[in-house]
Amino acid sequence: MTNKEIVLRFYEEFFNAHDVSAALRYVREGYIQHNPGIAQGRKGLMDAFEEKFAQHPEFKLEVQMAIAEGDMVAVYHHSVSAQGVPQTKIVDWYRLEGGKLAEHWDVLQAL
């Protein structure tokens, strides 16, 4: 599987199917998080989104584009409302190591 395929599968399983345990398959334990609103490590990511999915069961991401070069993958996507209306534009960057997400950066813009 390519790095791009790994990230896109992670999006489908973790973010869209709300399977927090998918992080065990796709994210390194020592995951470095550059978003100050989410704790460091795989557990920090899992805890943050377990809470988000409980509060917002309609949460979904629509991938618009993914670009990969070497160990880096960038994903441009929208978060969408329960009615399918885009709410936020997001660009995520990931560095992969050993076939797993190792580091993350993001930029968000409300629509």
Secondary structure, DSSP 8 states (H G I E B T S, - for coil): --HHHHHHHHIIIIIIS--TTHHHHHEEEEEEE--TTS-SHHHHHHHHHHHHHHH-TT-EEEEEEEEEETTEEEEEEEEE-TTS-EEEEEEEEEEEETTEEEEEEEEEEE-
